[in-house]
Amino acid sequence: MKKGLIGVQMSTIAPAKMPKFDAFESMQKLADIGYHCVEISQVPMTAENVAGFRKAIDEIGLNVSSCTAAVAPMIAGMPGEYLNNENDFKKIVEDCRKLDCDMLRIGMLPMNCMTSYDKAMDFAKQADEIAARLKEEGIDLYYHNHHVEFRRYNGQYLLDIIKDNTKHLGFELDIHWIHRGGENPVEFIKKYDGRIRLLHLKDYRIGALKEPEGGVDFTDPKAIMGFMKNFTGNIEFAEVGEGTLPIKACIEAGLAGGSEYFLVEQDDTYGRDPFESLKISHDNLVKLGYGDWF
């Protein structure tokens, strides 16, 4: 029976979210839960971190599905490594080779490319040219969506504009952001049949309404408006299986569409230890019948 490999998107346990980050130790903790695959994101690709991931490949049996790279800075002047820079391009390719990784993914397009149809087209052209060049190096390039790509230009979603104007670029679809963008993730995944090797498993829930200490003075319009923000601002990221998305149907649609890697990601764990959240997601996916996908 055809199956995929379930892993972890490293942004869930990125250095910025951890009191102390050690690449190898973090991979060991994931392996103790049951994960043996990661997508690297929001982890500086220093020599030390790359060596830590390599050690995990050799000693734990880790699989690195994909690394992250940007075509150009998210905001002009932002420091980082970018595929449109020749030296950075070479370094990014070399990092992939060190980690036996044949996929790169773009986390988001530059901010200024979200503002018009023409700028979106410019991004699509540049990304596809880089994707073609990466293919010559044996690496596939994928684009990851958020909800902002469901803004329409000339009647088309920004994400569809990128898809319809590229032939070398693939897509990493994120089921939470598709839902937040207003589409049914199962049906939307089907539209991208043949263009996906990566799928983000991220659940969606409505958080609890929070009444301020001392209650709400319902005779005070400002107090009422403050309380009403709970109704529009309480969308949360949930552990997989703890929210409202049809996880099994999303996985099966992704598998049918060509996805090989299914990566658990949780942008915010709301005070819970991220490894605990990842264990909850792992255990729920086992209950759904995917225990042999880890």
Buried (B, 14 or more C-beta within 10 A) or exposed (E): EEEBBBBBBBBBBBBEBEEEBBBBEBBBBBBEBBBBBBBBBBBEBEEEBBEBBBBBBEEBEBBBBBBBBBBBBBEEEEEEBBBBBEEBBEBBBEBBEBBEBBBBBBBBBBEBBBEEBEBBBBBBEBBBBBBBBBEEBEBBBBBBBBBBBBBEBEEBBBBBBBBEBBEBBBBBBBBBBBBBBEBBBBEBBEEBEEBBBBBBBBBBBEEEEEEEEEEEEEEEEEBEEEBEEBEEEEEBBBBBBBBEBBBBBBBEBBBEBBBBBBBBBBEEBEEEEBBEBBBBBBBBBBEBEBEEBB
